[in-house]
């Protein structure tokens, strides 16, 4: 089937990773073939997409798998959809969010004017909510909030009144988790590297802000006899062993981020893990698999909380689509200066 039609051009603009490495060398704006319709996929006209740490690692060649067009999430409009047997059809013109399902990893991703996404990873959004939020605000939600919600309420089973430690809270992921946890009624302690972010975190309703100093923070909390019911570990390998020591008996840690890098560590549970605590892991790349359907994430409820003012989703930085915008977003992310969720707007028209 030809992918040329009145609504689907034969070519499109895309940011392509021509070779792994530095921003200027890796990220190039190219004209490439538009993805062709195929069973089980929706062709989406990309309106905006979020920028994520996973894509930085893909650009560097540090990820196990990646495609020339990276990008693990986006929001946009369905141009065509060909459901496989048993799948629900999506009408052309439907506003949607999509994330994971191989985007940027095994199929070309969202750094483009069009993308092909697995229907199992596409969620419709009411047009009225799109009009109320706008594409940029909507693009700040999919991967970040879906992952934060799953970590908090599935892996950790967070309940009102529980003491939660979020390590890496000033990241976009961390701030989304803080907002959801505070809204749930948890008592949240948040860590960050920058003292100037303290007031920002306090404004979100956290109980206390702790300066992230790796092992030094862990040892200080241990000396103070501090224990938490739940820990959301986003700094990663460099602090996770210490974080396990901060759990009460029956407490749960969920490892879901690697802000501190991907360097491997040696871990001996017999010597480094307290008895009676639980170590959980979540990788958002599983969204859309049978055991992790996107329908499990209450997107409508989350968007409703945002439109009502219970949650805030304003992106920290918004860039125009092109080499300059995408490169600048990656520079800021690499330097740890994003300050929150960054999005790129491809087409702002509603």
Secondary structure per residue as TSV (DSSP state, phi and psi in degrees):
chain	resnum	aa	ss	phi	psi
A	1	X	-	360.0	131.5
A	2	X	-	-72.2	144.4
A	3	X	-	-95.4	10.8
A	4	X	-	-91.8	124.4
A	5	X	-	-155.4	169.9
A	6	X	S	-57.9	-28.8
A	7	X	S	-105.0	-7.6
A	8	X	S	-131.7	98.4
A	9	X	-	-68.3	163.2
A	10	X	S	-74.8	-26.6
A	11	X	E	-129.7	162.8
A	12	X	E	-148.0	166.0
A	13	X	E	-89.2	139.8
A	14	X	E	-148.9	150.1
A	15	X	E	-88.0	118.2
A	16	X	E	-113.4	135.2
A	17	X	E	-85.1	99.7
A	18	X	-	-76.5	-35.0
A	19	X	S	-154.2	148.8
A	20	X	S	-69.4	145.7
A	21	X	S	144.2	-146.1
A	22	X	S	-64.8	161.2
A	23	X	H	-54.6	-52.7
A	24	X	H	-65.0	-34.6
A	25	X	H	-76.9	-34.5
A	26	X	H	-90.5	-39.8
A	27	X	E	-98.3	110.2
A	28	X	E	-126.8	137.8
A	29	X	E	-83.7	122.3
A	30	X	E	-132.4	160.0
A	31	X	E	-97.0	122.3
A	32	X	E	-134.1	163.2
A	33	X	E	-62.2	139.0
A	34	X	-	-70.8	140.6
A	35	X	-	-60.7	141.7
A	36	X	-	-90.8	144.4
A	37	X	-	-58.9	142.3
A	38	X	-	-153.1	154.7
A	39	X	T	-56.8	136.7
A	40	X	T	88.7	1.6
A	41	X	E	-129.8	153.5
A	42	X	E	-112.1	136.9
A	43	X	E	-89.9	123.9
A	44	X	E	-117.2	129.8
A	45	X	E	-79.4	112.1
A	46	X	E	-73.3	126.1
A	47	X	E	-96.9	-37.6
A	48	X	E	-163.7	157.0
A	49	X	E	-143.6	151.2
A	50	X	E	-83.3	155.0
A	51	X	E	-107.6	130.1
A	52	X	-	-129.3	155.6
A	53	X	H	-60.2	-33.4
A	54	X	H	-56.1	-37.6
A	55	X	H	-71.5	-29.6
A	56	X	H	-64.7	-43.8
A	57	X	H	-67.1	-35.3
A	58	X	H	-63.1	-45.5
A	59	X	H	-59.3	-35.4
A	60	X	H	-81.3	-11.4
A	61	X	T	81.7	22.3
A	62	X	-	-96.1	-7.1
A	63	X	S	-92.3	152.1
A	64	X	S	-64.2	-31.3
A	65	X	-	-149.1	142.3
A	66	X	-	-161.7	160.3
A	67	X	-	-110.6	164.9
A	68	X	S	-58.2	-36.8
A	69	X	S	-100.6	109.6
A	70	X	-	-88.0	-176.3
A	71	X	-	115.4	115.1
A	72	X	S	-103.7	2.4
A	73	X	E	-159.4	159.1
A	74	X	E	-168.5	169.6
A	75	X	E	-124.5	150.5
A	76	X	E	177.5	-159.0
A	77	X	E	-120.5	133.5
A	78	X	E	-68.7	127.0
A	79	X	E	-94.5	-43.5
A	80	X	E	-153.8	155.7
A	81	X	E	-148.8	131.8
A	82	X	E	-121.0	90.8
A	83	X	-	-68.0	141.9
A	84	X	-	-75.1	164.8
A	85	X	T	-52.6	129.2
A	86	X	T	91.6	-10.6
A	87	X	-	-90.6	151.4
A	88	X	-	-81.2	137.0
A	89	X	-	-76.7	151.6
A	90	X	-	-120.5	127.6
A	91	X	-	-75.0	141.3
A	92	X	T	-54.4	140.2
A	93	X	T	95.1	-5.9
A	94	X	-	-75.0	125.5
A	95	X	E	-69.8	139.3
A	96	X	E	-144.7	162.2
A	97	X	E	-117.2	148.1
A	98	X	E	-144.1	148.3
A	99	X	E	-156.0	152.7
A	100	X	-	55.7	-143.8
A	101	X	T	65.1	28.2
A	102	X	T	92.6	-5.3
A	103	X	B	-55.9	126.4
A	104	X	T	78.0	-13.4
A	105	X	T	-105.1	-59.1
A	106	X	T	-116.2	-12.0
A	107	X	B	-132.9	150.3
A	108	X	-	-54.8	140.9
A	109	X	-	-95.0	-151.3
A	110	X	S	-98.4	-0.5
A	111	X	S	-78.0	61.9
A	112	X	B	-163.5	170.5
A	113	X	S	-76.4	-25.6
A	114	X	E	-139.1	150.8
A	115	X	E	-143.8	156.4
A	116	X	E	-107.6	119.6
A	117	X	E	-120.9	144.0
A	118	X	E	-59.8	133.3
A	119	X	G	-59.1	-30.2
A	120	X	G	-67.4	-14.2
A	121	X	G	-112.6	19.4
A	122	X	E	-116.0	128.6
A	123	X	E	-122.3	122.6
A	124	X	E	-66.5	149.6
A	125	X	-	-127.6	131.3
A	126	X	-	-56.6	135.7
A	127	X	H	-59.0	-34.1
A	128	X	H	-62.9	-36.4
A	129	X	H	-71.1	-35.6
A	130	X	H	-62.1	-44.5
A	131	X	H	-62.8	-35.4
A	132	X	H	-74.3	-40.8
A	133	X	H	-87.4	-39.4
A	134	X	-	86.2	156.1
A	135	X	H	-64.6	-38.4
A	136	X	H	-63.7	-45.8
A	137	X	H	-66.7	-39.5
A	138	X	H	-64.3	-36.6
A	139	X	H	-68.3	-17.7
A	140	X	T	-78.0	-5.7
A	141	X	T	-96.3	-48.8
A	142	X	H	-52.7	-69.2
A	143	X	H	-68.0	-42.8
A	144	X	H	-64.3	-52.3
A	145	X	H	-75.4	-34.9
A	146	X	H	-62.0	-42.8
A	147	X	H	-70.7	-44.6
A	148	X	H	-61.5	-43.8
A	149	X	H	-62.3	-44.7
A	150	X	H	-65.0	-44.0
A	151	X	I	-60.5	-46.1
A	152	X	I	-71.0	-45.6
A	153	X	I	-106.4	-9.2
A	154	X	I	-108.1	-60.4
A	155	X	I	-68.2	-44.0
A	156	X	S	-92.2	-21.4
A	157	X	-	58.2	41.9
A	158	X	-	-61.5	135.8
A	159	X	-	-122.6	155.8
A	160	X	T	-55.7	139.1
A	161	X	T	87.1	-13.1
A	162	X	-	-73.1	151.5
A	163	X	E	-90.8	117.3
A	164	X	E	-116.2	132.1
A	165	X	E	-106.7	123.4
A	166	X	E	-108.8	110.3
A	167	X	E	-94.1	120.5
A	168	X	T	94.3	36.9
A	169	X	T	-73.4	-16.5
A	170	X	T	-86.8	-2.2
A	171	X	S	-73.3	164.2
A	172	X	H	-59.0	-43.6
A	173	X	H	-60.5	-48.3
A	174	X	H	-61.3	-42.4
A	175	X	H	-68.1	-37.1
A	176	X	H	-62.6	-42.4
A	177	X	H	-63.7	-42.0
A	178	X	H	-59.5	-46.4
A	179	X	H	-60.9	-46.0
A	180	X	H	-65.1	-41.2
A	181	X	H	-68.6	-43.3
A	182	X	H	-63.0	-42.0
A	183	X	H	-62.0	-30.6
A	184	X	H	-75.0	-20.1
A	185	X	T	100.4	14.4
A	186	X	-	-76.9	158.1
A	187	X	E	-95.4	107.5
A	188	X	E	-104.4	126.8
A	189	X	E	-105.4	133.2
A	190	X	E	-124.8	140.9
A	191	X	E	-113.0	150.9
A	192	X	E	-158.2	162.0
A	193	X	S	-88.3	-23.8
A	194	X	-	-105.0	118.7
A	195	X	G	-58.8	-29.6
A	196	X	G	-69.1	-11.7
A	197	X	G	-90.6	-0.3
A	198	X	H	-58.9	-50.1
A	199	X	H	-64.3	-35.7
A	200	X	H	-62.1	-42.9
A	201	X	H	-69.3	-39.7
A	202	X	H	-63.0	-34.8
A	203	X	H	-65.1	-22.0
A	204	X	T	-81.6	-9.6
A	205	X	T	102.6	16.0
A	206	X	-	-71.5	152.3
A	207	X	S	-72.9	-39.4
A	208	X	E	-156.6	153.0
A	209	X	E	-115.0	127.1
A	210	X	E	-113.3	137.3
A	211	X	E	-73.6	121.1
A	212	X	-	-74.4	112.3
A	213	X	-	-128.3	29.0
A	214	X	T	60.9	-127.5
A	215	X	H	-62.0	-30.1
A	216	X	H	-64.9	-41.4
A	217	X	H	-64.9	-44.7
A	218	X	H	-57.7	-49.2
A	219	X	H	-63.1	-37.1
A	220	X	H	-65.4	-43.4
A	221	X	H	-66.5	-35.1
A	222	X	H	-65.5	-44.8
A	223	X	H	-61.9	-32.8
A	224	X	T	-80.1	-5.2
A	225	X	T	73.6	25.0
A	226	X	-	-78.8	137.1
A	227	X	-	-136.2	149.8
A	228	X	E	-125.2	152.6
A	229	X	E	-74.9	-38.4
A	230	X	E	-141.3	146.9
A	231	X	E	-131.1	127.0
A	232	X	E	-102.5	110.5
A	233	X	E	-98.3	109.1
A	234	X	-	-113.5	-13.7
A	235	X	S	-70.7	-40.2
A	236	X	-	104.2	-142.1
A	237	X	T	-58.2	-32.5
A	238	X	T	-73.1	-16.5
A	239	X	T	-128.1	-8.1
A	240	X	H	-64.2	-37.1
A	241	X	H	-64.4	-41.2
A	242	X	H	-65.2	-39.3
A	243	X	H	-62.1	-32.5
A	244	X	H	-61.3	-27.6
A	245	X	T	-77.5	-8.8
A	246	X	T	-97.6	5.5
A	247	X	E	-92.3	141.2
A	248	X	E	-72.7	168.0
A	249	X	E	-61.1	131.2
A	250	X	E	86.5	-2.9
A	251	X	E	-75.6	161.1
A	252	X	E	-126.5	135.2
A	253	X	E	-110.2	135.8
A	254	X	E	-117.9	117.9
A	255	X	E	-90.8	122.8
A	256	X	-	-145.9	6.2
A	257	X	-	-151.0	161.4
A	258	X	-	-137.3	52.8
A	259	X	T	-63.0	-26.4
A	260	X	T	-86.7	5.7
A	261	X	-	107.1	171.0
A	262	X	-	-104.9	9.9
A	263	X	-	-58.3	131.8
A	264	X	-	-70.8	160.1
A	265	X	-	-133.2	159.6
A	266	X	-	-90.3	134.1
A	267	X	-	-136.0	116.7
A	268	X	-	-113.6	99.5
A	269	X	H	-55.0	-35.0
A	270	X	H	-59.4	-37.0
A	271	X	H	-100.2	-22.5
A	272	X	H	-118.6	1.7
A	273	X	S	-125.2	128.8
A	274	X	-	-69.5	151.0
A	275	X	T	-70.1	143.1
A	276	X	T	82.3	9.5
A	277	X	-	-111.2	163.5
A	278	X	E	-120.7	135.7
A	279	X	E	-113.8	117.3
A	280	X	E	-119.4	156.8
A	281	X	E	-133.5	144.1
A	282	X	-	-140.2	128.8
A	283	X	-	-118.6	122.5
A	284	X	G	-67.0	-9.9
A	285	X	G	-65.0	-12.0
A	286	X	G	-84.1	-8.7
A	287	X	T	-57.2	131.7
A	288	X	T	101.7	-15.5
A	289	X	S	-74.8	163.4
A	290	X	G	-54.8	-40.5
A	291	X	G	-82.4	-10.8
A	292	X	G	-133.4	60.3
A	293	X	-	-67.3	144.4
A	294	X	G	-64.3	-22.9
A	295	X	G	-64.5	-15.4
A	296	X	G	-69.3	-25.8
A	297	X	S	-88.0	123.4
A	298	X	-	-79.3	70.5
A	299	X	H	-56.4	-43.7
A	300	X	H	-60.9	-40.0
A	301	X	H	-65.9	-42.4
A	302	X	H	-64.7	-46.5
A	303	X	H	-62.3	-38.6
A	304	X	H	-61.8	-40.5
A	305	X	H	-65.6	-32.4
A	306	X	H	-72.0	-45.8
A	307	X	H	-66.8	-27.0
A	308	X	H	-83.3	-11.5
A	309	X	T	94.9	-2.1
A	310	X	S	-69.4	-30.7
A	311	X	S	-125.5	155.4
A	312	X	-	-117.5	137.5
A	313	X	-	-133.6	19.1
A	314	X	-	-64.0	124.3
A	315	X	-	-64.5	148.3
A	316	X	S	-70.9	-39.2
A	317	X	E	-141.4	142.2
A	318	X	E	-125.1	131.1
A	319	X	E	-121.8	153.5
A	320	X	E	-81.7	149.9
A	321	X	S	-69.0	131.8
A	322	X	S	151.1	175.2
A	323	X	H	-59.2	-45.7
A	324	X	H	-61.9	-47.7
A	325	X	H	-66.3	-47.0
A	326	X	H	-67.5	-40.7
A	327	X	H	-62.7	-42.7
A	328	X	H	-64.5	-39.5
A	329	X	H	-60.5	-42.0
A	330	X	H	-68.7	-36.6
A	331	X	H	-61.7	-46.4
A	332	X	H	-64.1	-41.3
A	333	X	H	-63.2	-44.2
A	334	X	H	-64.4	-33.2
A	335	X	T	-86.8	-0.4
A	336	X	T	69.6	28.8
A	337	X	-	-114.2	14.6
A	338	X	-	-64.6	-42.3
A	339	X	-	75.8	7.2
A	340	X	S	148.8	-164.5
A	341	X	-	-73.0	131.4
A	342	X	E	-110.0	139.5
A	343	X	E	-131.2	155.7
A	344	X	E	-118.5	126.5
A	345	X	E	-96.9	121.3
A	346	X	S	-89.5	-41.0
A	347	X	-	-153.7	113.5
A	348	X	-	-84.4	-9.8
A	349	X	-	-63.5	136.6
A	350	X	-	-85.5	360.0
